Amino acid sequence: GGTGMVWSRARPVGSWGVEGL
């Protein structure tokens, strides 16, 4: 996930996920 940051692991950069929350 992630909010478009480098911490988007499970999903491509830019995807939303708990990692980015």
mmCIF entry with sequence, helices, sheets and N, C-alpha, C, O atoms, coordinates in Angstrom:
data_MODEL
# 
_entry.id   MODEL 
# 
_entity.id                         1 
_entity.type                       polymer 
_entity.pdbx_number_of_molecules   1 
# 
_entity_poly.entity_id                      1 
_entity_poly.type                           'polypeptide(L)' 
_entity_poly.nstd_linkage                   no 
_entity_poly.nstd_monomer                   no 
_entity_poly.pdbx_seq_one_letter_code       GGTGMVWSRARPVGSWGVEGL 
_entity_poly.pdbx_seq_one_letter_code_can   GGTGMVWSRARPVGSWGVEGL 
_entity_poly.pdbx_strand_id                 A 
# 
loop_
_entity_poly_seq.entity_id 
_entity_poly_seq.num 
_entity_poly_seq.mon_id 
_entity_poly_seq.hetero 
1 1  GLY n 
1 2  GLY n 
1 3  THR n 
1 4  GLY n 
1 5  MET n 
1 6  VAL n 
1 7  TRP n 
1 8  SER n 
1 9  ARG n 
1 10 ALA n 
1 11 ARG n 
1 12 PRO n 
1 13 VAL n 
1 14 GLY n 
1 15 SER n 
1 16 TRP n 
1 17 GLY n 
1 18 VAL n 
1 19 GLU n 
1 20 GLY n 
1 21 LEU n 
# 
_struct_asym.id          A 
_struct_asym.entity_id   1 
# 
loop_
_atom_site.group_PDB 
_atom_site.id 
_atom_site.type_symbol 
_atom_site.label_atom_id 
_atom_site.label_alt_id 
_atom_site.label_comp_id 
_atom_site.label_asym_id 
_atom_site.label_entity_id 
_atom_site.label_seq_id 
_atom_site.pdbx_PDB_ins_code 
_atom_site.Cartn_x 
_atom_site.Cartn_y 
_atom_site.Cartn_z 
_atom_site.occupancy 
_atom_site.B_iso_or_equiv 
_atom_site.pdbx_formal_charge 
_atom_site.auth_seq_id 
_atom_site.auth_comp_id 
_atom_site.auth_asym_id 
_atom_site.auth_atom_id 
_atom_site.pdbx_PDB_model_num 
ATOM 1  N N  . GLY A 1 1  ? 0.814  -1.185 0.000  1.00 0.00 ? 1  GLY A N  1 
ATOM 2  C CA . GLY A 1 1  ? 0.000  0.000  0.000  1.00 0.00 ? 1  GLY A CA 1 
ATOM 3  C C  . GLY A 1 1  ? 0.862  1.256  0.000  1.00 0.00 ? 1  GLY A C  1 
ATOM 4  O O  . GLY A 1 1  ? 1.919  1.308  -0.629 1.00 0.00 ? 1  GLY A O  1 
ATOM 5  N N  . GLY A 1 2  ? 0.400  2.231  0.698  1.00 0.00 ? 2  GLY A N  1 
ATOM 6  C CA . GLY A 1 2  ? 1.118  3.488  0.730  1.00 0.00 ? 2  GLY A CA 1 
ATOM 7  C C  . GLY A 1 2  ? 0.306  4.615  0.139  1.00 0.00 ? 2  GLY A C  1 
ATOM 8  O O  . GLY A 1 2  ? -0.743 4.394  -0.466 1.00 0.00 ? 2  GLY A O  1 
ATOM 9  N N  . THR A 1 3  ? 0.800  5.821  0.321  1.00 0.00 ? 3  THR A N  1 
ATOM 10 C CA . THR A 1 3  ? 0.090  6.983  -0.202 1.00 0.00 ? 3  THR A CA 1 
ATOM 11 C C  . THR A 1 3  ? 0.875  7.572  -1.370 1.00 0.00 ? 3  THR A C  1 
ATOM 12 O O  . THR A 1 3  ? 0.787  8.770  -1.642 1.00 0.00 ? 3  THR A O  1 
ATOM 13 N N  . GLY A 1 4  ? 1.626  6.746  -2.044 1.00 0.00 ? 4  GLY A N  1 
ATOM 14 C CA . GLY A 1 4  ? 2.438  7.212  -3.157 1.00 0.00 ? 4  GLY A CA 1 
ATOM 15 C C  . GLY A 1 4  ? 3.887  7.387  -2.743 1.00 0.00 ? 4  GLY A C  1 
ATOM 16 O O  . GLY A 1 4  ? 4.681  7.970  -3.483 1.00 0.00 ? 4  GLY A O  1 
ATOM 17 N N  . MET A 1 5  ? 4.241  6.883  -1.557 1.00 0.00 ? 5  MET A N  1 
ATOM 18 C CA . MET A 1 5  ? 5.596  7.017  -1.051 1.00 0.00 ? 5  MET A CA 1 
ATOM 19 C C  . MET A 1 5  ? 6.372  5.717  -1.255 1.00 0.00 ? 5  MET A C  1 
ATOM 20 O O  . MET A 1 5  ? 5.818  4.723  -1.722 1.00 0.00 ? 5  MET A O  1 
ATOM 21 N N  . VAL A 1 6  ? 7.628  5.732  -0.909 1.00 0.00 ? 6  VAL A N  1 
ATOM 22 C CA . VAL A 1 6  ? 8.496  4.571  -1.098 1.00 0.00 ? 6  VAL A CA 1 
ATOM 23 C C  . VAL A 1 6  ? 8.082  3.406  -0.226 1.00 0.00 ? 6  VAL A C  1 
ATOM 24 O O  . VAL A 1 6  ? 8.504  2.275  -0.466 1.00 0.00 ? 6  VAL A O  1 
ATOM 25 N N  . TRP A 1 7  ? 7.257  3.661  0.791  1.00 0.00 ? 7  TRP A N  1 
ATOM 26 C CA . TRP A 1 7  ? 6.866  2.584  1.698  1.00 0.00 ? 7  TRP A CA 1 
ATOM 27 C C  . TRP A 1 7  ? 5.725  1.750  1.138  1.00 0.00 ? 7  TRP A C  1 
ATOM 28 O O  . TRP A 1 7  ? 5.171  0.902  1.837  1.00 0.00 ? 7  TRP A O  1 
ATOM 29 N N  . SER A 1 8  ? 5.375  1.985  -0.104 1.00 0.00 ? 8  SER A N  1 
ATOM 30 C CA . SER A 1 8  ? 4.387  1.127  -0.754 1.00 0.00 ? 8  SER A CA 1 
ATOM 31 C C  . SER A 1 8  ? 5.085  -0.164 -1.149 1.00 0.00 ? 8  SER A C  1 
ATOM 32 O O  . SER A 1 8  ? 5.823  -0.194 -2.134 1.00 0.00 ? 8  SER A O  1 
ATOM 33 N N  . ARG A 1 9  ? 4.860  -1.219 -0.398 1.00 0.00 ? 9  ARG A N  1 
ATOM 34 C CA . ARG A 1 9  ? 5.589  -2.459 -0.611 1.00 0.00 ? 9  ARG A CA 1 
ATOM 35 C C  . ARG A 1 9  ? 4.752  -3.480 -1.360 1.00 0.00 ? 9  ARG A C  1 
ATOM 36 O O  . ARG A 1 9  ? 5.092  -3.889 -2.470 1.00 0.00 ? 9  ARG A O  1 
ATOM 37 N N  . ALA A 1 10 ? 3.652  -3.885 -0.740 1.00 0.00 ? 10 ALA A N  1 
ATOM 38 C CA . ALA A 1 10 ? 2.828  -4.945 -1.312 1.00 0.00 ? 10 ALA A CA 1 
ATOM 39 C C  . ALA A 1 10 ? 2.218  -4.510 -2.643 1.00 0.00 ? 10 ALA A C  1 
ATOM 40 O O  . ALA A 1 10 ? 1.919  -5.338 -3.503 1.00 0.00 ? 10 ALA A O  1 
ATOM 41 N N  . ARG A 1 11 ? 2.038  -3.198 -2.797 1.00 0.00 ? 11 ARG A N  1 
ATOM 42 C CA . ARG A 1 11 ? 1.404  -2.690 -4.021 1.00 0.00 ? 11 ARG A CA 1 
ATOM 43 C C  . ARG A 1 11 ? 2.342  -1.702 -4.696 1.00 0.00 ? 11 ARG A C  1 
ATOM 44 O O  . ARG A 1 11 ? 3.270  -1.198 -4.063 1.00 0.00 ? 11 ARG A O  1 
ATOM 45 N N  . PRO A 1 12 ? 2.112  -1.420 -5.968 1.00 0.00 ? 12 PRO A N  1 
ATOM 46 C CA . PRO A 1 12 ? 2.954  -0.469 -6.689 1.00 0.00 ? 12 PRO A CA 1 
ATOM 47 C C  . PRO A 1 12 ? 2.948  0.899  -6.024 1.00 0.00 ? 12 PRO A C  1 
ATOM 48 O O  . PRO A 1 12 ? 1.989  1.251  -5.337 1.00 0.00 ? 12 PRO A O  1 
ATOM 49 N N  . VAL A 1 13 ? 4.002  1.667  -6.221 1.00 0.00 ? 13 VAL A N  1 
ATOM 50 C CA . VAL A 1 13 ? 4.108  3.001  -5.651 1.00 0.00 ? 13 VAL A CA 1 
ATOM 51 C C  . VAL A 1 13 ? 2.946  3.859  -6.150 1.00 0.00 ? 13 VAL A C  1 
ATOM 52 O O  . VAL A 1 13 ? 2.707  3.947  -7.354 1.00 0.00 ? 13 VAL A O  1 
ATOM 53 N N  . GLY A 1 14 ? 2.234  4.484  -5.231 1.00 0.00 ? 14 GLY A N  1 
ATOM 54 C CA . GLY A 1 14 ? 1.095  5.302  -5.607 1.00 0.00 ? 14 GLY A CA 1 
ATOM 55 C C  . GLY A 1 14 ? -0.206 4.674  -5.148 1.00 0.00 ? 14 GLY A C  1 
ATOM 56 O O  . GLY A 1 14 ? -1.242 5.337  -5.096 1.00 0.00 ? 14 GLY A O  1 
ATOM 57 N N  . SER A 1 15 ? -0.149 3.388  -4.815 1.00 0.00 ? 15 SER A N  1 
ATOM 58 C CA . SER A 1 15 ? -1.358 2.712  -4.354 1.00 0.00 ? 15 SER A CA 1 
ATOM 59 C C  . SER A 1 15 ? -1.608 3.032  -2.882 1.00 0.00 ? 15 SER A C  1 
ATOM 60 O O  . SER A 1 15 ? -0.690 3.390  -2.145 1.00 0.00 ? 15 SER A O  1 
ATOM 61 N N  . TRP A 1 16 ? -2.858 2.898  -2.472 1.00 0.00 ? 16 TRP A N  1 
ATOM 62 C CA . TRP A 1 16 ? -3.215 3.189  -1.094 1.00 0.00 ? 16 TRP A CA 1 
ATOM 63 C C  . TRP A 1 16 ? -3.173 1.902  -0.274 1.00 0.00 ? 16 TRP A C  1 
ATOM 64 O O  . TRP A 1 16 ? -3.618 0.850  -0.731 1.00 0.00 ? 16 TRP A O  1 
ATOM 65 N N  . GLY A 1 17 ? -2.635 1.998  0.936  1.00 0.00 ? 17 GLY A N  1 
ATOM 66 C CA . GLY A 1 17 ? -2.573 0.813  1.791  1.00 0.00 ? 17 GLY A CA 1 
ATOM 67 C C  . GLY A 1 17 ? -2.220 1.186  3.212  1.00 0.00 ? 17 GLY A C  1 
ATOM 68 O O  . GLY A 1 17 ? -1.826 2.322  3.480  1.00 0.00 ? 17 GLY A O  1 
ATOM 69 N N  . VAL A 1 18 ? -2.354 0.255  4.114  1.00 0.00 ? 18 VAL A N  1 
ATOM 70 C CA . VAL A 1 18 ? -2.117 0.500  5.533  1.00 0.00 ? 18 VAL A CA 1 
ATOM 71 C C  . VAL A 1 18 ? -0.688 0.979  5.801  1.00 0.00 ? 18 VAL A C  1 
ATOM 72 O O  . VAL A 1 18 ? -0.445 1.687  6.779  1.00 0.00 ? 18 VAL A O  1 
ATOM 73 N N  . GLU A 1 19 ? 0.258  0.594  4.934  1.00 0.00 ? 19 GLU A N  1 
ATOM 74 C CA . GLU A 1 19 ? 1.646  0.995  5.126  1.00 0.00 ? 19 GLU A CA 1 
ATOM 75 C C  . GLU A 1 19 ? 1.813  2.506  5.043  1.00 0.00 ? 19 GLU A C  1 
ATOM 76 O O  . GLU A 1 19 ? 2.680  3.105  5.680  1.00 0.00 ? 19 GLU A O  1 
ATOM 77 N N  . GLY A 1 20 ? 0.954  3.083  4.240  1.00 0.00 ? 20 GLY A N  1 
ATOM 78 C CA . GLY A 1 20 ? 1.069  4.520  4.008  1.00 0.00 ? 20 GLY A CA 1 
ATOM 79 C C  . GLY A 1 20 ? 0.210  5.344  4.944  1.00 0.00 ? 20 GLY A C  1 
ATOM 80 O O  . GLY A 1 20 ? 0.392  6.557  5.056  1.00 0.00 ? 20 GLY A O  1 
ATOM 81 N N  . LEU A 1 21 ? -0.738 4.683  5.626  1.00 0.00 ? 21 LEU A N  1 
ATOM 82 C CA . LEU A 1 21 ? -1.617 5.402  6.526  1.00 0.00 ? 21 LEU A CA 1 
ATOM 83 C C  . LEU A 1 21 ? -0.824 5.898  7.732  1.00 0.00 ? 21 LEU A C  1 
ATOM 84 O O  . LEU A 1 21 ? -1.388 6.536  8.621  1.00 0.00 ? 21 LEU A O  1 
# 
